[in-house]
Amino acid sequence: MNRIDQLFSNKPKEILNIYCTAGFPALNDTLTIMETLQQSGVDMIELGMPFSDPLADGPVIQESSTRAIANGMRVSVLFEQLKGFRDRISLPVILMGYMNPVLQFGVENFCQKCAETGVDGIILPDLPMDEFETEYRPIFEKYDLHLIFLVTPETSEARIRKIDAVSTGFVYAVSSSSTTGKDKDMGDQQAYFARLKEMKLKNPVLIGFGIKDKQTFAAACANSNGAIIGSAFVKAIENSTNLQSSIQSFVQGIKG
Amino acid sequence: MDIAVNTSHSKYHVNDKGYYGRFGGAYIPEMLYPNVEELKEQYLQIISEPAFQAEFDQLLTDYVGRPSPLFFAKRLSEKYKAKIYLKREDLNHTGAHKVNNTIGQILLAQRLGKKKIIAETGAGQHGVATATVCALMGLECVVYMGSIDIERQAPNVARMKMLGATVVPATSGSKTLKDATNEAIRHWINHPVDTHYIIGSVVGPHPYPDMVARFQSVVSEEMRKQLLEKTGNANPDYVIACVGGGSNAAGAFFHYLDEEAVKLVAVEAAGKGVNSGFSAATSQLGKMGIIHASKTLLMQTEDGQIVEPHSISAGLDYPGVGPLHAHLYETGRAQFLNATDDEALAAAYELSLLEGIIPALESAHALAKLKDLPLKPEDVVVVCLSGRGDKDLETYIKHLK
């Protein structure tokens, strides 16, 4: 059973998924951060594969990506770092990135490496659902990798149903019409979260974008299975002199 | 105008899935799906409406000053021993072909009920053309421009501001056209309901490449009529145009794509030389990749990071190329040449002295290849003179010394 499915069957609510950019702040921090996240009680890890032109991301994740690339991070380096990580980390791990680096690495090669190292799911926000269905789905299935699609407040009900049908693992509900790390009022989004909940999708739902603290995490969890925090975490560690303690206090601040 | 012509039979135009051969598509995050889908569903229908076409035609005639002349360049013809015509897009209002597209898209935006307009710009020509139509229609306009380009294209920044647009510096990445486009896309993600994004070239997710090509197709439509009148044949032997993203070339080639006897020549910016590390010759240096939501030829690292190009001309300084052009390159339908910064400068001086026309640096790249084509005296050659050189005077003065 895929670790993502296992997680949701054991713990259907208040899932805390933390995003960090691989190779940031320093190239070899990736594993240290993942291990500390696990020790701190996080439920899932989303690792960003840095891209030069991340269209869906706001300034914080853009900046971390630029730094990670300058540090020497690339898809092949990430898979080197992930070799043997399953000896140390049991949490579900998702890779998030943009299509072009994956395309250049080769989709099948990429999926194979994910399976070999122990990655559980992939988020590729600029991969069209149609193309996934016609070209890539069998590859993802072969390697037991979940592909997680996004929905937004502007996504029609019919399309949400379709996305839910094609997604495996969970559905990533973008909290508002925005790039990552924007401060938009969560209060306005409760109706949308509630609408998603009432749709009773086959997949669990995690809410992301704009989740940054205890309050926004709680607001997101009220109508979903949990939430994803990215920019706020990246900000918390970008100038950290002690990664472990920065991470622990950040996670404590969310979970209380 | 023939912007709604049915192209479904053609192997060079976009297919019903939004692809040109293996290039094109819409690699957009879900946040943009409703907007792009709305455009895709409606653009052909809207531009087919007689009322739309009448308004488009009238504005092109009375506001832009079309048709733009097809000028027989006598002294240039003598020099290169062929019959050379210049399609004078430089004489359009705002000084380049860009306005053909912004007129079309602003009319489309109005019909979609959009209240605000965003655009990206490199040299500032598309930004000025967008700010112009926004002023004309009374719509709010935000233009993203790389902070480096803002410095090197100060007159166009001033023009945009005078026209009422807000110019926002793009400070991410390499701070040029690619990043201005990223920032415009991000703005659109954050304002999906009331805003239309006027992309300035035949790039971006489907349907933009086809939509922009259709609005620019007025260039080749006029060329056909004008050539028929002047030479008795609507088809020339050659059409030459510069290519960055490729909108003026798309317009100049559009009605000739299926006329295989017409040789299409696309000229890219070689910068300091194709292999110098400072070039924007995408067809030579790029491979299949995704930029700005379109699958196309792309200058990139082995790891798939997008590479920063170089050209003396800010309008050709783009690491990708429209998917139509990638397809024309791959099928061999168009011949792809490139001109260095120095060749472009020399061609600009030459045209100024031989014909009394100061061309934009972008257009000068197309002129620069007249010397490299195996022209025969009876050959009819049309060069798309996409813009005028006012904006480049500082560069020209600097290199005159």
Interface residues (C-beta under 8 A of the other chain):
Chain A: F51 S52 D53 L55 A56 G58 P59 Q62 T66 I69 R74 V75 S76 Y98 M99 N100 P101 V102 L103 Q104 F105 P125 D126 L127 P128 E131 F149 L150 V151 T152 E154 T155 S156 R159 I163 V174 S177 S178 T179 K182
Chain B: G25 A26 Y27 I28 P29 E30 M31 Y33 P34 S172 G173 K178 D179 N182 I185 R186 I189 N190 H191 P192 V193 M288 G289 I290 I291 H292 A293 L298 Q300 E302 D303 G304 Q305 I306
